[in-house]
């Protein structure tokens, strides 16, 4: 997931990377689907804030 997010948005904030690494398998599946709708890294930040 991190590789896909980096490819889409470039370098991620270290705090965001840590939060993504702590996600469960179910949450990783959910973010994988949500990634298709993300337009900016702000969408990722909002998803992480809402989910965690």
N, CA, C and O atoms as a CHARMM CRD file, in Angstrom:
* protein
*
  208
    1    1 UNK  N      0.82200  -1.18900   0.00000 PROA 1      0.00000
    2    1 UNK  CA     0.00000   0.00000   0.00000 PROA 1      0.00000
    3    1 UNK  C      0.86500   1.25000   0.00000 PROA 1      0.00000
    4    1 UNK  O      0.58200   2.20900  -0.71700 PROA 1      0.00000
    5    2 UNK  N      1.91300   1.23600   0.80100 PROA 2      0.00000
    6    2 UNK  CA     2.79700   2.41100   0.82800 PROA 2      0.00000
    7    2 UNK  C      3.40000   2.66900  -0.54900 PROA 2      0.00000
    8    2 UNK  O      3.50600   3.81800  -0.97800 PROA 2      0.00000
    9    3 UNK  N      3.78700   1.62100  -1.22800 PROA 3      0.00000
   10    3 UNK  CA     4.37900   1.78700  -2.56500 PROA 3      0.00000
   11    3 UNK  C      3.37400   2.44600  -3.51100 PROA 3      0.00000
   12    3 UNK  O      3.73400   3.33700  -4.28100 PROA 3      0.00000
   13    4 UNK  N      2.12900   2.01000  -3.45300 PROA 4      0.00000
   14    4 UNK  CA     1.10000   2.58700  -4.32000 PROA 4      0.00000
   15    4 UNK  C      0.84500   4.05200  -3.97700 PROA 4      0.00000
   16    4 UNK  O      0.70300   4.88900  -4.86900 PROA 4      0.00000
   17    5 UNK  N      0.78600   4.35500  -2.68500 PROA 5      0.00000
   18    5 UNK  CA     0.56000   5.74200  -2.27000 PROA 5      0.00000
   19    5 UNK  C      1.73700   6.63200  -2.66000 PROA 5      0.00000
   20    5 UNK  O      1.53800   7.76100  -3.10900 PROA 5      0.00000
   21    6 UNK  N      2.94900   6.13500  -2.49200 PROA 6      0.00000
   22    6 UNK  CA     4.12500   6.92900  -2.89100 PROA 6      0.00000
   23    6 UNK  C      4.14500   7.15800  -4.40300 PROA 6      0.00000
   24    6 UNK  O      4.51700   8.23300  -4.87300 PROA 6      0.00000
   25    7 UNK  N      3.75100   6.16200  -5.13800 PROA 7      0.00000
   26    7 UNK  CA     3.72900   6.31900  -6.60400 PROA 7      0.00000
   27    7 UNK  C      2.71000   7.38400  -7.01000 PROA 7      0.00000
   28    7 UNK  O      2.93700   8.15300  -7.94400 PROA 7      0.00000
   29    8 UNK  N      1.60500   7.41400  -6.30700 PROA 8      0.00000
   30    8 UNK  CA     0.55100   8.37300  -6.65100 PROA 8      0.00000
   31    8 UNK  C      0.85700   9.79000  -6.17100 PROA 8      0.00000
   32    8 UNK  O      0.61200  10.76100  -6.88800 PROA 8      0.00000
   33    9 UNK  N      1.40400   9.90500  -4.93100 PROA 9      0.00000
   34    9 UNK  CA     1.55500  11.22700  -4.31300 PROA 9      0.00000
   35    9 UNK  C      2.99700  11.64200  -4.04800 PROA 9      0.00000
   36    9 UNK  O      3.23600  12.76400  -3.60100 PROA 9      0.00000
   37   10 UNK  N      3.95100  10.77700  -4.30700 PROA 10     0.00000
   38   10 UNK  CA     5.33300  11.09600  -3.96600 PROA 10     0.00000
   39   10 UNK  C      5.59200  10.76900  -2.50500 PROA 10     0.00000
   40   10 UNK  O      4.86800   9.97700  -1.90200 PROA 10     0.00000
   41   11 UNK  N      6.60700  11.37100  -1.94800 PROA 11     0.00000
   42   11 UNK  CA     6.97700  11.09400  -0.55300 PROA 11     0.00000
   43   11 UNK  C      5.82300  11.43800   0.38200 PROA 11     0.00000
   44   11 UNK  O      5.15900  12.46300   0.23300 PROA 11     0.00000
   45   12 UNK  N      5.60800  10.55700   1.34300 PROA 12     0.00000
   46   12 UNK  CA     4.56700  10.77700   2.33600 PROA 12     0.00000
   47   12 UNK  C      5.18200  11.28700   3.62700 PROA 12     0.00000
   48   12 UNK  O      6.37000  11.10100   3.88700 PROA 12     0.00000
   49   13 UNK  N      4.36100  11.92500   4.41800 PROA 13     0.00000
   50   13 UNK  CA     4.76900  12.37600   5.73800 PROA 13     0.00000
   51   13 UNK  C      5.11500  11.13800   6.58300 PROA 13     0.00000
   52   13 UNK  O      4.38400  10.14900   6.54200 PROA 13     0.00000
   53   14 UNK  N      6.20600  11.17700   7.34000 PROA 14     0.00000
   54   14 UNK  CA     6.58000  10.01600   8.16400 PROA 14     0.00000
   55   14 UNK  C      5.46900   9.58200   9.12500 PROA 14     0.00000
   56   14 UNK  O      5.31200   8.39000   9.38500 PROA 14     0.00000
   57   15 UNK  N      4.71000  10.52400   9.64500 PROA 15     0.00000
   58   15 UNK  CA     3.60600  10.17300  10.54700 PROA 15     0.00000
   59   15 UNK  C      2.52100   9.40100   9.79100 PROA 15     0.00000
   60   15 UNK  O      1.93800   8.45600  10.32300 PROA 15     0.00000
   61   16 UNK  N      2.25700   9.80900   8.55300 PROA 16     0.00000
   62   16 UNK  CA     1.28100   9.08800   7.74100 PROA 16     0.00000
   63   16 UNK  C      1.77200   7.67300   7.44800 PROA 16     0.00000
   64   16 UNK  O      0.99800   6.71800   7.51700 PROA 16     0.00000
   65   17 UNK  N      3.05000   7.53700   7.12400 PROA 17     0.00000
   66   17 UNK  CA     3.60400   6.21600   6.85700 PROA 17     0.00000
   67   17 UNK  C      3.46400   5.31700   8.07500 PROA 17     0.00000
   68   17 UNK  O      3.11000   4.14600   7.94300 PROA 17     0.00000
   69   18 UNK  N      3.73400   5.84600   9.24500 PROA 18     0.00000
   70   18 UNK  CA     3.62800   5.06100  10.47200 PROA 18     0.00000
   71   18 UNK  C      2.18200   4.62200  10.70400 PROA 18     0.00000
   72   18 UNK  O      1.93000   3.49000  11.11500 PROA 18     0.00000
   73   19 UNK  N      1.25200   5.50900  10.44300 PROA 19     0.00000
   74   19 UNK  CA    -0.16100   5.16300  10.63100 PROA 19     0.00000
   75   19 UNK  C     -0.59100   4.07800   9.65000 PROA 19     0.00000
   76   19 UNK  O     -1.34500   3.17400  10.01000 PROA 19     0.00000
   77   20 UNK  N     -0.11500   4.16800   8.42200 PROA 20     0.00000
   78   20 UNK  CA    -0.46600   3.16400   7.42000 PROA 20     0.00000
   79   20 UNK  C      0.14400   1.81000   7.78900 PROA 20     0.00000
   80   20 UNK  O     -0.50000   0.77400   7.62400 PROA 20     0.00000
   81   21 UNK  N      1.36400   1.81700   8.28200 PROA 21     0.00000
   82   21 UNK  CA     2.01500   0.57400   8.67300 PROA 21     0.00000
   83   21 UNK  C      1.29200  -0.09800   9.84300 PROA 21     0.00000
   84   21 UNK  O      1.40400  -1.31100  10.02300 PROA 21     0.00000
   85   22 UNK  N      0.56400   0.66700  10.62500 PROA 22     0.00000
   86   22 UNK  CA    -0.14800   0.12600  11.78100 PROA 22     0.00000
   87   22 UNK  C     -1.55500  -0.37200  11.43200 PROA 22     0.00000
   88   22 UNK  O     -2.24800  -0.90400  12.30000 PROA 22     0.00000
   89   23 UNK  N     -1.98700  -0.20700  10.17700 PROA 23     0.00000
   90   23 UNK  CA    -3.33800  -0.61300   9.79600 PROA 23     0.00000
   91   23 UNK  C     -3.48200  -2.13000   9.80400 PROA 23     0.00000
   92   23 UNK  O     -2.53100  -2.86000   9.52700 PROA 23     0.00000
   93   24 UNK  N     -4.67000  -2.58200  10.12200 PROA 24     0.00000
   94   24 UNK  CA    -4.99000  -4.01100  10.06200 PROA 24     0.00000
   95   24 UNK  C     -5.18900  -4.41400   8.59400 PROA 24     0.00000
   96   24 UNK  O     -5.25500  -3.56000   7.71000 PROA 24     0.00000
   97   25 UNK  N     -5.28000  -5.69000   8.35700 PROA 25     0.00000
   98   25 UNK  CA    -5.50500  -6.18000   6.99700 PROA 25     0.00000
   99   25 UNK  C     -6.81600  -5.62800   6.44600 PROA 25     0.00000
  100   25 UNK  O     -6.88400  -5.21600   5.28800 PROA 25     0.00000
  101   26 UNK  N     -7.84400  -5.62100   7.26800 PROA 26     0.00000
  102   26 UNK  CA    -9.14200  -5.09300   6.83600 PROA 26     0.00000
  103   26 UNK  C     -9.04000  -3.61700   6.47400 PROA 26     0.00000
  104   26 UNK  O     -9.60900  -3.17800   5.47500 PROA 26     0.00000
  105   27 UNK  N     -8.31600  -2.85200   7.28400 PROA 27     0.00000
  106   27 UNK  CA    -8.13800  -1.42300   7.00800 PROA 27     0.00000
  107   27 UNK  C     -7.29100  -1.21000   5.75000 PROA 27     0.00000
  108   27 UNK  O     -7.53900  -0.27600   4.98800 PROA 27     0.00000
  109   28 UNK  N     -6.30100  -2.06500   5.53300 PROA 28     0.00000
  110   28 UNK  CA    -5.48600  -1.96300   4.31800 PROA 28     0.00000
  111   28 UNK  C     -6.33200  -2.23500   3.07700 PROA 28     0.00000
  112   28 UNK  O     -6.15700  -1.58600   2.04600 PROA 28     0.00000
  113   29 UNK  N     -7.23000  -3.17500   3.17800 PROA 29     0.00000
  114   29 UNK  CA    -8.13500  -3.43500   2.05600 PROA 29     0.00000
  115   29 UNK  C     -9.01600  -2.21900   1.79500 PROA 29     0.00000
  116   29 UNK  O     -9.25700  -1.85500   0.64400 PROA 29     0.00000
  117   30 UNK  N     -9.49100  -1.60000   2.85800 PROA 30     0.00000
  118   30 UNK  CA   -10.35300  -0.42400   2.71600 PROA 30     0.00000
  119   30 UNK  C     -9.60700   0.75300   2.11200 PROA 30     0.00000
  120   30 UNK  O    -10.13900   1.45000   1.24800 PROA 30     0.00000
  121   31 UNK  N     -8.37600   0.97900   2.55900 PROA 31     0.00000
  122   31 UNK  CA    -7.61700   2.10300   1.99600 PROA 31     0.00000
  123   31 UNK  C     -7.23900   1.82000   0.54200 PROA 31     0.00000
  124   31 UNK  O     -7.12700   2.73900  -0.26900 PROA 31     0.00000
  125   32 UNK  N     -7.04500   0.54500   0.22400 PROA 32     0.00000
  126   32 UNK  CA    -6.76400   0.18000  -1.16600 PROA 32     0.00000
  127   32 UNK  C     -7.90600   0.55600  -2.09200 PROA 32     0.00000
  128   32 UNK  O     -7.68200   1.01900  -3.21000 PROA 32     0.00000
  129   33 UNK  N     -9.12600   0.35800  -1.62700 PROA 33     0.00000
  130   33 UNK  CA   -10.28900   0.75700  -2.41500 PROA 33     0.00000
  131   33 UNK  C    -10.44400   2.26900  -2.42200 PROA 33     0.00000
  132   33 UNK  O    -10.74900   2.86100  -3.45800 PROA 33     0.00000
  133   34 UNK  N    -10.23600   2.89700  -1.26800 PROA 34     0.00000
  134   34 UNK  CA   -10.38100   4.34900  -1.17000 PROA 34     0.00000
  135   34 UNK  C     -9.34900   5.07300  -2.02700 PROA 34     0.00000
  136   34 UNK  O     -9.61100   6.16400  -2.53300 PROA 34     0.00000
  137   35 UNK  N     -8.17700   4.46400  -2.18800 PROA 35     0.00000
  138   35 UNK  CA    -7.10700   5.07600  -2.98900 PROA 35     0.00000
  139   35 UNK  C     -7.58800   5.42200  -4.39100 PROA 35     0.00000
  140   35 UNK  O     -7.13500   6.40300  -4.98100 PROA 35     0.00000
  141   36 UNK  N     -8.49000   4.63200  -4.91700 PROA 36     0.00000
  142   36 UNK  CA    -9.00600   4.88900  -6.26100 PROA 36     0.00000
  143   36 UNK  C     -9.74600   6.22500  -6.33900 PROA 36     0.00000
  144   36 UNK  O     -9.84600   6.82200  -7.41200 PROA 36     0.00000
  145   37 UNK  N    -10.26400   6.69000  -5.20300 PROA 37     0.00000
  146   37 UNK  CA   -11.00200   7.95800  -5.16900 PROA 37     0.00000
  147   37 UNK  C    -10.16100   9.14100  -4.71400 PROA 37     0.00000
  148   37 UNK  O    -10.57700  10.28800  -4.88100 PROA 37     0.00000
  149   38 UNK  N     -8.97500   8.88700  -4.13900 PROA 38     0.00000
  150   38 UNK  CA    -8.13000   9.97600  -3.65800 PROA 38     0.00000
  151   38 UNK  C     -7.64700  10.82300  -4.83300 PROA 38     0.00000
  152   38 UNK  O     -7.14700  10.29800  -5.82800 PROA 38     0.00000
  153   39 UNK  N     -7.80200  12.12900  -4.70200 PROA 39     0.00000
  154   39 UNK  CA    -7.29700  13.05600  -5.72000 PROA 39     0.00000
  155   39 UNK  C     -5.99800  13.71300  -5.26800 PROA 39     0.00000
  156   39 UNK  O     -5.13100  14.01700  -6.08700 PROA 39     0.00000
  157   40 UNK  N     -5.87000  13.93000  -3.96700 PROA 40     0.00000
  158   40 UNK  CA    -4.68100  14.58500  -3.42500 PROA 40     0.00000
  159   40 UNK  C     -4.27600  13.88200  -2.13600 PROA 40     0.00000
  160   40 UNK  O     -5.01900  13.06300  -1.59400 PROA 40     0.00000
  161   41 UNK  N     -3.08100  14.22000  -1.65900 PROA 41     0.00000
  162   41 UNK  CA    -2.61300  13.66400  -0.39600 PROA 41     0.00000
  163   41 UNK  C     -3.50300  14.12400   0.76000 PROA 41     0.00000
  164   41 UNK  O     -3.53000  13.48200   1.81000 PROA 41     0.00000
  165   42 UNK  N     -4.22300  15.21900   0.57600 PROA 42     0.00000
  166   42 UNK  CA    -5.17900  15.66600   1.60100 PROA 42     0.00000
  167   42 UNK  C     -6.32000  14.66600   1.76500 PROA 42     0.00000
  168   42 UNK  O     -6.84500  14.49800   2.86600 PROA 42     0.00000
  169   43 UNK  N     -6.70000  14.01000   0.68500 PROA 43     0.00000
  170   43 UNK  CA    -7.72700  12.97300   0.77200 PROA 43     0.00000
  171   43 UNK  C     -7.22700  11.80700   1.62100 PROA 43     0.00000
  172   43 UNK  O     -7.97800  11.24600   2.41900 PROA 43     0.00000
  173   44 UNK  N     -5.97100  11.45200   1.44600 PROA 44     0.00000
  174   44 UNK  CA    -5.36200  10.40800   2.26100 PROA 44     0.00000
  175   44 UNK  C     -5.36900  10.81600   3.72800 PROA 44     0.00000
  176   44 UNK  O     -5.73900  10.02200   4.59300 PROA 44     0.00000
  177   45 UNK  N     -4.96500  12.04500   4.01100 PROA 45     0.00000
  178   45 UNK  CA    -4.92900  12.53800   5.39100 PROA 45     0.00000
  179   45 UNK  C     -6.31900  12.50600   6.01300 PROA 45     0.00000
  180   45 UNK  O     -6.47300  12.12100   7.17200 PROA 45     0.00000
  181   46 UNK  N     -7.31500  12.90400   5.26000 PROA 46     0.00000
  182   46 UNK  CA    -8.69300  12.89600   5.77000 PROA 46     0.00000
  183   46 UNK  C     -9.14800  11.46400   6.04400 PROA 46     0.00000
  184   46 UNK  O     -9.80500  11.20500   7.05200 PROA 46     0.00000
  185   47 UNK  N     -8.80800  10.54900   5.16500 PROA 47     0.00000
  186   47 UNK  CA    -9.18000   9.14400   5.36300 PROA 47     0.00000
  187   47 UNK  C     -8.52700   8.59500   6.62700 PROA 47     0.00000
  188   47 UNK  O     -9.18000   7.93100   7.43200 PROA 47     0.00000
  189   48 UNK  N     -7.25300   8.87000   6.79500 PROA 48     0.00000
  190   48 UNK  CA    -6.54900   8.38200   7.97700 PROA 48     0.00000
  191   48 UNK  C     -7.12700   8.99100   9.24700 PROA 48     0.00000
  192   48 UNK  O     -7.25100   8.30100  10.25900 PROA 48     0.00000
  193   49 UNK  N     -7.47900  10.26700   9.21100 PROA 49     0.00000
  194   49 UNK  CA    -8.03800  10.91000  10.39000 PROA 49     0.00000
  195   49 UNK  C     -9.40700  10.31600  10.72700 PROA 49     0.00000
  196   49 UNK  O     -9.72300  10.09000  11.89600 PROA 49     0.00000
  197   50 UNK  N    -10.20700  10.06700   9.70600 PROA 50     0.00000
  198   50 UNK  CA   -11.54700   9.53400   9.90900 PROA 50     0.00000
  199   50 UNK  C    -11.49200   8.08000  10.39600 PROA 50     0.00000
  200   50 UNK  O    -12.26600   7.68700  11.27000 PROA 50     0.00000
  201   51 UNK  N    -10.58900   7.29400   9.83800 PROA 51     0.00000
  202   51 UNK  CA   -10.52100   5.87100  10.14600 PROA 51     0.00000
  203   51 UNK  C     -9.81200   5.57100  11.44700 PROA 51     0.00000
  204   51 UNK  O    -10.08400   4.54500  12.07000 PROA 51     0.00000
  205   52 UNK  N     -8.90500   6.44100  11.87800 PROA 52     0.00000
  206   52 UNK  CA    -8.12000   6.13200  13.06900 PROA 52     0.00000
  207   52 UNK  C     -8.46200   7.02300  14.23000 PROA 52     0.00000
  208   52 UNK  O     -7.88100   6.88300  15.30700 PROA 52     0.00000
